[in-house]
Amino acid sequence: MTDDRWTSGEAELTGELRAMYAAPTDESYWEGLEARILARVARRGDVQGWWSALTEMARPALAAAAILIFVAGAAVMHTRQLEDRDAYAIVISAAPPSIETAARSASAGDGDAVINYIMSH
């Protein structure tokens, strides 16, 4: 590789970049720029800051927040319903006392039924 290859490539690139970023030669561009600058100066107090863009987004942001709160509330309600259903299923599916336990508690009388049931397990 020779040094001429690298320097000639840089010269071409430099020339293209200078042409791309050169100041406009059209007089109407400069007149339009001047008109925009003078119009801005004439407005003086009407200059808007960066925060003025936020006012345009306020309504859509509030709507998005309301939708988000609704979806989160629905998810919480659904989770609670699932937990309640699971708890109910656990209680319903608990094994009933065996026949032997029931027979013992019946023969022992009303007062001893609970004690007999606890002692048998």
Number of C-alpha atoms within 10 A of each C-alpha: 5 6 7 9 9 10 11 11 11 12 11 11 12 12 11 12 11 11 11 10 8 9 10 11 8 8 8 10 12 13 11 11 11 12 12 12 11 11 11 13 12 10 9 8 8 9 9 8 7 6 8 10 10 10 9 10 10 11 11 10 13 11 11 12 12 12 12 12 12 12 12 12 12 12 12 12 12 12 12 12 12 12 12 12 12 12 12 11 11 11 10 10 9 8 8 8 10 9 9 11 18 15 11 15 18 13 11 13 9 9 9 13 17 12 11 16 16 9 8 10 7
